[in-house]
């Protein structure tokens, strides 16, 4: 086998690598437990009792909700006031420093008695973490967008008001509160004006028609209602097109793929002879008069022919099959009649489509046009729904990061004063989805940005709770300073099969999807999670200097631009070794791999040198009840050096990621800057100055669940690449040393390697 076509190695852990956790965090007090503190907390619970007295007088079994705010330094899960809430169960949260609790008359009174006479040291410590305890007031239930909406816009949403009800994580309580809310709706004369919409076990809404804003206030005043908002409307994204005279051959060599890709959009044109033969199924949810196939056709052509159309070198090209879902109406007045689709209708379509096609179509493209407020850090309902879809139907969805459609567009580096104007909107915040931003492929003396710089229109991260979004970027276009395409866009095909230029994250998204689909196609044993990890890892290794120069660039580039060469992603070379660890970690233990075989070729002058890249991907349990704590487990990985010191103790130093003194920072800092609770983590370090020789290298993987959550085990994929810039054969060194240390390794075989042997 060629020295550049070496297989990636899957490493199986040994039973001795699984090590029980020891100890736990010490009890921490955030102040003194004084008579004044007891009085303050007692008064707060008594105010709760007073606020909900009408509810409790009506029916003792109806639960209500209190909101506890804790001190910033008490956000970490080990400091959650679980003992203080032993009678008032914790049922969720929104902000990192907030906790929702279930309250009724009896449990409030019992808690007040315990505050006066604390039953334990832990209870007292919990008391010192409290800043405030408040009821959920009507005004805070109304979404900021709905609250600020003007009368003209209000008329357009009166029939699509969305109510969410608190989930008490208890079947009896949930039945009680839903019955209670429905009774109140009827008493407020909404009897024939509401509809219950649900998906799975956790997604449940009320769709209500109102007549005035006064109705909104009435709805927000109902006990048990969590939020009052409205179902968003979506249309095709606004993307510029420009006809070009460039000619190209579309009859290059291609390999027909068995992989089917679903496109939920405006429909692929039957008049395009280069795409029509590959449409294997179609579902139409939009009336013919509102259909505009230009957008979906460009997307499909980018998947099928994007590299050759844009003169991008890729040794292997596939022709995929398409499931064409015509779900999004035309939004371009110049094209014809326009319309939009409401959020609940789109959800219904997506679930219906998944029920029919998800067993055979595992990869889906979704790009939506919406002008909305920038991300406020919380998950959107559509994002939560897309997570539910991907978990339920075992599919991978790609979404675009969205376009900035009104001036100013962003320069690079970003101009002062742009603020949140270019921030992601809510839709791309699906944790499971791969969100794609855009960078420029072409530039000119008059272009806003240069080659490989973030496109002027591409929205930036971070995503909800500082999760990295976009995940990756790809080529999606550029503009001149006069906001014209002028040969700066990416090329695709229009409805009739002619070459056109376009701009938009809608066109960068199918490029990354094509790379993912190619990885998936090449796998002898297809694996969605492994393909995702491979794509992210390729992006990080392909863009390592780009992100290292300016860490803030991750907001714009995500983890970078994946390689266009699938074989580059799925193979090793003699001087670049990639190892995959795909296994499970159990709660109460961690994985610890001592004496990792770091190549002797990468030791120089008693120092370790080389390049190390590491990507961790996992699918944490998700729970929308917990707002910014939506991801319910955290997996951390550390790769570093250890030395034996006096008494046989081990001194360990994390090298990738480079160790940080997180104990000196608050939980919020770890979340914002340290990837904590993020389901994708990717690191890179070039040992330019080398690091001091030690007794060996160690790999450690830890699992941390949220407070009170028990997770038997959590699957993860970890990819580690070690590279020698001098071209030495470290592949043989590492693979042989793993075998000598008793590790079983298997080749991650690709169809390309199988073909090479034939």
Secondary structure by P-SEA (a helix, b strand, c coil): ccccbbbbbbbbbccccbbbbcccccccccccccaaaaaaaaaaaaaaaaaaaaaaaacccbbbbbbbbbcccccccccccccccccccccccccccbbbbbbcaaaaaaaaaaaaccccaaaaaaaaacccccccccccccccccccccaaaaaacccbbbbbbbbcccaaaaaaaaaaaaaaaaaacccccbbbbbccccbbbbbbbbccaaaaaaaaacccccbbbbbbbbcccbbbbbbbcbbbbcccbbbbbcbbbbbcccccccccccccccccccccccccccccaaaaaaaaaaacccccccccccccccbbbbbcccccccccccccccccccaaaaaaaaaaaaacccccccbbbbbbbbbcccccccccaaaaaaaaaaaacbbbbbbbcccccccccccccccccccccccccccccccccbbbbbbbccccccccccccccccccccccccccccccccccccccccccccccccbbbbbcccccccccccaaaaaaaaaaaaaaaaaacccccaaaaaaaaaaaaaaacaaaaaaccccccccccccccccccccccccccbbbbbbbbcccccbbbbbcccccccccccccccbbbbbbbbbbbcccccccccccccbbbbbbbbbbbbccccbbbbbbccccccccccccaaaaaacccccccbbbbbbbcccccccccbbbbbbbbbbccccccccccbbbbbbbbbcccccaaaaaaaaaaaabbbbbbbccaaaaaaac
